[in-house]
Amino acid sequence: MQPPMSETQNINTVIEQEILLLEAENTVESRTLELQKNQFALLLHVVDELQNTIDEEQKNLIEEMRTSIDENRTGVDDGSGGPNAMALDQLVNCIYACVTII
C-alpha cells in the first residue's frame, strides 16, 4: 500500500528545501575556496617579489663593497697589491660567500 499523496508531497517539499540549502552552502564554500586560492596566489607573488628585492639588495651591497674596496686600494695602496689589498679581497670573498649561502 502506498502512503497518502499529501505525505509524499510533504516529504518531497522537505527534500527540495534540503537541496536548496545544500546548494546555498555549496555556493558559499565555492566562493570561499576561490577567495583563498586568490589570496594564496597573491601571497606567492609577494614572496617572489620580496625574494627578488632581497637578491637585488644583496647584489647592490656586494657591488658597493667592491667599489669601496677599490676606492680604498687606490687611496691606501701603493699599487703593489700588497697585504692590504689581499686582506680586502679575502674579506669581500668571505662576505660574498656568506651572502650567497643565505
Contacts in CASP RR format, 6 or more apart in sequence:
PFRMAT RR
TARGET T0000
AUTHOR 0000-0000-0000
METHOD contacts of the structure
MODEL  1
MQPPMSETQNINTVIEQEILLLEAENTVESRTLELQKNQFALLLHVVDEL
QNTIDEEQKNLIEEMRTSIDENRTGVDDGSGGPNAMALDQLVNCIYACVT
II
2 8 0 8 1.000
58 99 0 8 1.000
58 102 0 8 1.000
61 99 0 8 1.000
62 92 0 8 1.000
62 95 0 8 1.000
62 96 0 8 1.000
62 99 0 8 1.000
65 92 0 8 1.000
65 95 0 8 1.000
66 92 0 8 1.000
69 88 0 8 1.000
69 89 0 8 1.000
69 91 0 8 1.000
69 92 0 8 1.000
72 84 0 8 1.000
72 88 0 8 1.000
73 79 0 8 1.000
73 81 0 8 1.000
73 84 0 8 1.000
73 85 0 8 1.000
73 88 0 8 1.000
76 84 0 8 1.000
77 84 0 8 1.000
77 85 0 8 1.000
79 85 0 8 1.000
END
